[in-house]
Amino acid sequence: MNDAEQVMAQVWSRIIGEVRKMRDDKYTLERIGSILGVAKPTVQRWLENNAGGEKTAFIDVLRYLKALDIDLKDLLQEDEPEAPEVPAAQPDSALLDEARAENSRMALELVGAQRDLLQARARIIELQDKMLELEKYSAEVADKARRALVAAAASKKAEAAPAPAQTAKRRLAPSQFPDLPPIHLQGAD
């Protein structure tokens, strides 16, 4: 008989035992069948053969166990012999000293790694600050260059524009127009 068959035989033995107790307590076959969810002839066959159905699905066996309030884990552990208690082994002092030394070495490595990590973080912060300063300086230079370009463009535009005509009144001298007779305006003298 393999392990699975032994387990099923053990389970069915317990189920049949519980069914027999119920019969001893004057339960009818119908009532037992109702509790287990099977027909009266099935319960009668189990009691007559002193075994359950070979073709019964495992899920149905679990349902019977649940209906009878039998825990499968507890049932399986009933037949397992208890393991003898083994006293804890005493560690070798040289081995223990070696483990302690290794533990100390690893702790020092960890402290060193943490120190290196903190230094790296500090350097990153320092570089980020320098980047911010460079970005600020770059923005200032770009702003000055933009203003200088705007001023140069305005100056160039001013140079290219024609000078405004002088609107001051000039007196024309008669010598500039020798062929014209002199004009006398009344009240101009």
BALOBA-1460 file (C-alpha; in Angstrom, 3 decimals):
// residues 189
<rec num="1" residu="m" x="0.000" y="0.000" z="0.000"/>
<rec num="2" residu="n" x="1.470" y="3.398" z="-1.021"/>
<rec num="3" residu="d" x="1.407" y="6.556" z="1.116"/>
<rec num="4" residu="a" x="-1.741" y="7.968" z="-0.499"/>
<rec num="5" residu="e" x="-3.635" y="4.716" z="0.047"/>
<rec num="6" residu="q" x="-2.471" y="4.628" z="3.682"/>
<rec num="7" residu="v" x="-3.674" y="8.195" z="4.233"/>
<rec num="8" residu="m" x="-7.072" y="7.451" z="2.664"/>
<rec num="9" residu="a" x="-7.419" y="4.281" z="4.756"/>
<rec num="10" residu="q" x="-6.624" y="6.302" z="7.880"/>
<rec num="11" residu="v" x="-9.144" y="9.005" z="6.921"/>
<rec num="12" residu="w" x="-11.913" y="6.506" z="6.141"/>
<rec num="13" residu="s" x="-11.211" y="4.649" z="9.387"/>
<rec num="14" residu="r" x="-11.800" y="7.872" z="11.304"/>
<rec num="15" residu="i" x="-14.967" y="8.747" z="9.311"/>
<rec num="16" residu="i" x="-16.426" y="5.232" z="9.834"/>
<rec num="17" residu="g" x="-15.535" y="5.434" z="13.530"/>
<rec num="18" residu="e" x="-17.464" y="8.720" z="13.854"/>
<rec num="19" residu="v" x="-20.440" y="7.276" z="11.939"/>
<rec num="20" residu="r" x="-20.470" y="4.256" z="14.306"/>
<rec num="21" residu="k" x="-20.461" y="6.610" z="17.324"/>
<rec num="22" residu="m" x="-23.434" y="8.442" z="15.822"/>
<rec num="23" residu="r" x="-25.276" y="5.117" z="15.377"/>
<rec num="24" residu="d" x="-24.456" y="4.245" z="19.019"/>
<rec num="25" residu="d" x="-25.969" y="7.607" z="19.981"/>
<rec num="26" residu="k" x="-29.192" y="6.486" z="18.213"/>
<rec num="27" residu="y" x="-28.804" y="8.565" z="15.059"/>
<rec num="28" residu="t" x="-30.783" y="7.112" z="12.162"/>
<rec num="29" residu="l" x="-29.089" y="6.269" z="8.871"/>
<rec num="30" residu="e" x="-31.181" y="9.020" z="7.249"/>
<rec num="31" residu="r" x="-29.992" y="11.608" z="9.785"/>
<rec num="32" residu="i" x="-26.328" y="10.577" z="9.382"/>
<rec num="33" residu="g" x="-26.733" y="10.697" z="5.605"/>
<rec num="34" residu="s" x="-28.277" y="14.170" z="5.886"/>
<rec num="35" residu="i" x="-25.365" y="15.421" z="8.004"/>
<rec num="36" residu="l" x="-22.806" y="14.029" z="5.532"/>
<rec num="37" residu="g" x="-24.781" y="14.922" z="2.411"/>
<rec num="38" residu="v" x="-25.182" y="11.302" z="1.218"/>
<rec num="39" residu="a" x="-28.097" y="8.867" z="0.863"/>
<rec num="40" residu="k" x="-29.127" y="6.298" z="3.511"/>
<rec num="41" residu="p" x="-27.888" y="3.329" z="1.394"/>
<rec num="42" residu="t" x="-24.413" y="4.912" z="1.180"/>
<rec num="43" residu="v" x="-24.146" y="5.168" z="4.971"/>
<rec num="44" residu="q" x="-25.430" y="1.587" z="5.290"/>
<rec num="45" residu="r" x="-22.796" y="0.345" z="2.771"/>
<rec num="46" residu="w" x="-20.002" y="2.151" z="4.662"/>
<rec num="47" residu="l" x="-21.030" y="0.506" z="7.939"/>
<rec num="48" residu="e" x="-21.398" y="-2.952" z="6.379"/>
<rec num="49" residu="n" x="-18.058" y="-2.833" z="4.531"/>
<rec num="50" residu="n" x="-16.304" y="-0.940" z="7.344"/>
<rec num="51" residu="a" x="-14.857" y="1.323" z="4.629"/>
<rec num="52" residu="g" x="-15.784" y="4.248" z="2.443"/>
<rec num="53" residu="g" x="-16.084" y="4.333" z="-1.289"/>
<rec num="54" residu="e" x="-12.899" y="3.698" z="-3.216"/>
<rec num="55" residu="k" x="-14.113" y="5.974" z="-5.992"/>
<rec num="56" residu="t" x="-15.096" y="8.825" z="-3.670"/>
<rec num="57" residu="a" x="-13.567" y="12.122" z="-4.771"/>
<rec num="58" residu="f" x="-11.114" y="13.680" z="-2.325"/>
<rec num="59" residu="i" x="-13.214" y="16.857" z="-2.182"/>
<rec num="60" residu="d" x="-16.143" y="14.746" z="-0.929"/>
<rec num="61" residu="v" x="-13.911" y="13.159" z="1.714"/>
<rec num="62" residu="l" x="-12.935" y="16.659" z="2.866"/>
<rec num="63" residu="r" x="-16.638" y="17.576" z="3.032"/>
<rec num="64" residu="y" x="-17.331" y="14.509" z="5.244"/>
<rec num="65" residu="l" x="-14.447" y="15.480" z="7.531"/>
<rec num="66" residu="k" x="-15.782" y="19.007" z="7.820"/>
<rec num="67" residu="a" x="-19.320" y="17.778" z="8.560"/>
<rec num="68" residu="l" x="-17.930" y="15.562" z="11.305"/>
<rec num="69" residu="d" x="-15.715" y="18.398" z="12.620"/>
<rec num="70" residu="i" x="-12.499" y="16.456" z="12.006"/>
<rec num="71" residu="d" x="-9.394" y="18.460" z="11.106"/>
<rec num="72" residu="l" x="-7.373" y="16.681" z="8.411"/>
<rec num="73" residu="k" x="-4.072" y="18.076" z="9.711"/>
<rec num="74" residu="d" x="-4.806" y="16.818" z="13.218"/>
<rec num="75" residu="l" x="-5.881" y="13.461" z="11.804"/>
<rec num="76" residu="l" x="-2.651" y="13.062" z="9.855"/>
<rec num="77" residu="q" x="-0.524" y="14.092" z="12.832"/>
<rec num="78" residu="e" x="-2.138" y="11.541" z="15.170"/>
<rec num="79" residu="d" x="-0.085" y="8.683" z="13.778"/>
<rec num="80" residu="e" x="3.192" y="10.557" z="13.411"/>
<rec num="81" residu="p" x="5.599" y="9.719" z="16.189"/>
<rec num="82" residu="e" x="6.970" y="12.694" z="18.034"/>
<rec num="83" residu="a" x="10.515" y="13.502" z="17.130"/>
<rec num="84" residu="p" x="12.937" y="12.981" z="19.986"/>
<rec num="85" residu="e" x="14.234" y="16.173" z="21.473"/>
<rec num="86" residu="v" x="17.824" y="16.756" z="20.474"/>
<rec num="87" residu="p" x="19.903" y="18.928" z="22.751"/>
<rec num="88" residu="a" x="21.305" y="22.019" z="21.108"/>
<rec num="89" residu="a" x="24.902" y="21.657" z="20.045"/>
<rec num="90" residu="q" x="27.406" y="23.804" z="21.837"/>
<rec num="91" residu="p" x="29.311" y="26.023" z="19.400"/>
<rec num="92" residu="d" x="33.048" y="25.584" z="19.051"/>
<rec num="93" residu="s" x="34.752" y="28.567" z="20.739"/>
<rec num="94" residu="a" x="37.256" y="28.979" z="17.887"/>
<rec num="95" residu="l" x="34.418" y="28.960" z="15.373"/>
<rec num="96" residu="l" x="32.487" y="31.434" z="17.506"/>
<rec num="97" residu="d" x="35.531" y="33.737" z="17.751"/>
<rec num="98" residu="e" x="35.964" y="33.557" z="13.976"/>
<rec num="99" residu="a" x="32.299" y="34.441" z="13.455"/>
<rec num="100" residu="r" x="32.602" y="37.390" z="15.840"/>
<rec num="101" residu="a" x="35.718" y="38.645" z="14.048"/>
<rec num="102" residu="e" x="33.959" y="38.355" z="10.681"/>
<rec num="103" residu="n" x="30.956" y="40.177" z="12.125"/>
<rec num="104" residu="s" x="33.201" y="43.005" z="13.369"/>
<rec num="105" residu="r" x="35.002" y="43.233" z="10.014"/>
<rec num="106" residu="m" x="31.682" y="43.441" z="8.183"/>
<rec num="107" residu="a" x="30.425" y="46.099" z="10.602"/>
<rec num="108" residu="l" x="33.536" y="48.201" z="9.926"/>
<rec num="109" residu="e" x="33.038" y="47.784" z="6.178"/>
<rec num="110" residu="l" x="29.452" y="48.901" z="6.580"/>
<rec num="111" residu="v" x="30.490" y="51.991" z="8.549"/>
<rec num="112" residu="g" x="33.087" y="52.800" z="5.863"/>
<rec num="113" residu="a" x="30.529" y="52.365" z="3.104"/>
<rec num="114" residu="q" x="28.074" y="54.620" z="4.941"/>
<rec num="115" residu="r" x="30.802" y="57.267" z="5.368"/>
<rec num="116" residu="d" x="31.624" y="57.064" z="1.645"/>
<rec num="117" residu="l" x="27.942" y="57.385" z="0.806"/>
<rec num="118" residu="l" x="27.583" y="60.491" z="2.985"/>
<rec num="119" residu="q" x="30.661" y="62.042" z="1.372"/>
<rec num="120" residu="a" x="29.278" y="61.304" z="-2.080"/>
<rec num="121" residu="r" x="25.954" y="62.884" z="-1.148"/>
<rec num="122" residu="a" x="27.766" y="65.984" z="0.170"/>
<rec num="123" residu="r" x="29.744" y="66.232" z="-3.105"/>
<rec num="124" residu="i" x="26.528" y="65.918" z="-5.114"/>
<rec num="125" residu="i" x="24.963" y="68.764" z="-3.121"/>
<rec num="126" residu="e" x="28.107" y="70.866" z="-3.645"/>
<rec num="127" residu="l" x="28.011" y="70.238" z="-7.405"/>
<rec num="128" residu="q" x="24.309" y="71.041" z="-7.534"/>
<rec num="129" residu="d" x="25.003" y="74.378" z="-5.820"/>
<rec num="130" residu="k" x="27.718" y="75.157" z="-8.374"/>
<rec num="131" residu="m" x="25.340" y="74.258" z="-11.188"/>
<rec num="132" residu="l" x="22.761" y="76.680" z="-9.782"/>
<rec num="133" residu="e" x="25.412" y="79.425" z="-9.598"/>
<rec num="134" residu="l" x="26.462" y="78.746" z="-13.212"/>
<rec num="135" residu="e" x="22.853" y="78.780" z="-14.372"/>
<rec num="136" residu="k" x="22.317" y="82.117" z="-12.603"/>
<rec num="137" residu="y" x="25.518" y="83.574" z="-14.103"/>
<rec num="138" residu="s" x="24.570" y="82.221" z="-17.536"/>
<rec num="139" residu="a" x="21.147" y="83.858" z="-17.271"/>
<rec num="140" residu="e" x="22.758" y="87.182" z="-16.281"/>
<rec num="141" residu="v" x="25.218" y="87.031" z="-19.214"/>
<rec num="142" residu="a" x="22.404" y="86.139" z="-21.614"/>
<rec num="143" residu="d" x="20.332" y="89.063" z="-20.302"/>
<rec num="144" residu="k" x="23.254" y="91.495" z="-20.743"/>
<rec num="145" residu="a" x="23.912" y="90.184" z="-24.252"/>
<rec num="146" residu="r" x="20.235" y="90.564" z="-25.129"/>
<rec num="147" residu="r" x="20.208" y="94.163" z="-23.858"/>
<rec num="148" residu="a" x="23.418" y="94.957" z="-25.782"/>
<rec num="149" residu="l" x="21.927" y="93.521" z="-28.985"/>
<rec num="150" residu="v" x="18.756" y="95.529" z="-28.528"/>
<rec num="151" residu="a" x="20.807" y="98.728" z="-27.946"/>
<rec num="152" residu="a" x="23.029" y="98.025" z="-30.974"/>
<rec num="153" residu="a" x="19.998" y="97.406" z="-33.165"/>
<rec num="154" residu="a" x="18.402" y="100.638" z="-31.972"/>
<rec num="155" residu="s" x="21.634" y="102.579" z="-32.629"/>
<rec num="156" residu="k" x="22.010" y="101.102" z="-36.105"/>
<rec num="157" residu="k" x="18.406" y="101.964" z="-36.891"/>
<rec num="158" residu="a" x="18.954" y="105.525" z="-35.716"/>
<rec num="159" residu="e" x="22.040" y="105.898" z="-37.937"/>
<rec num="160" residu="a" x="20.239" y="104.545" z="-40.969"/>
<rec num="161" residu="a" x="17.289" y="106.907" z="-40.634"/>
<rec num="162" residu="p" x="17.544" y="110.207" z="-42.596"/>
<rec num="163" residu="a" x="18.115" y="113.307" z="-40.542"/>
<rec num="164" residu="p" x="14.966" y="115.321" z="-40.081"/>
<rec num="165" residu="a" x="14.751" y="118.379" z="-42.370"/>
<rec num="166" residu="q" x="15.491" y="121.622" z="-40.709"/>
<rec num="167" residu="t" x="12.370" y="123.598" z="-40.418"/>
<rec num="168" residu="a" x="13.941" y="126.923" z="-39.476"/>
<rec num="169" residu="k" x="13.009" y="129.853" z="-41.728"/>
<rec num="170" residu="r" x="15.830" y="131.200" z="-43.765"/>
<rec num="171" residu="r" x="15.882" y="134.544" z="-45.366"/>
<rec num="172" residu="l" x="16.597" y="134.502" z="-48.977"/>
<rec num="173" residu="a" x="19.006" y="137.081" z="-50.241"/>
<rec num="174" residu="p" x="18.118" y="138.909" z="-53.497"/>
<rec num="175" residu="s" x="21.591" y="138.146" z="-54.772"/>
<rec num="176" residu="q" x="20.673" y="134.448" z="-54.881"/>
<rec num="177" residu="f" x="18.029" y="135.248" z="-57.523"/>
<rec num="178" residu="p" x="19.450" y="137.978" z="-59.804"/>
<rec num="179" residu="d" x="16.859" y="137.515" z="-62.547"/>
<rec num="180" residu="l" x="13.874" y="138.148" z="-60.307"/>
<rec num="181" residu="p" x="12.655" y="141.595" z="-59.565"/>
<rec num="182" residu="p" x="12.575" y="142.510" z="-55.905"/>
<rec num="183" residu="i" x="9.268" y="141.874" z="-54.048"/>
<rec num="184" residu="h" x="8.004" y="144.402" z="-51.608"/>
<rec num="185" residu="l" x="5.533" y="143.274" z="-49.004"/>
<rec num="186" residu="q" x="3.395" y="145.772" z="-47.337"/>
<rec num="187" residu="g" x="4.000" y="146.111" z="-43.670"/>
<rec num="188" residu="a" x="7.090" y="143.896" z="-43.764"/>
<rec num="189" residu="d" x="9.537" y="146.733" z="-43.187"/>
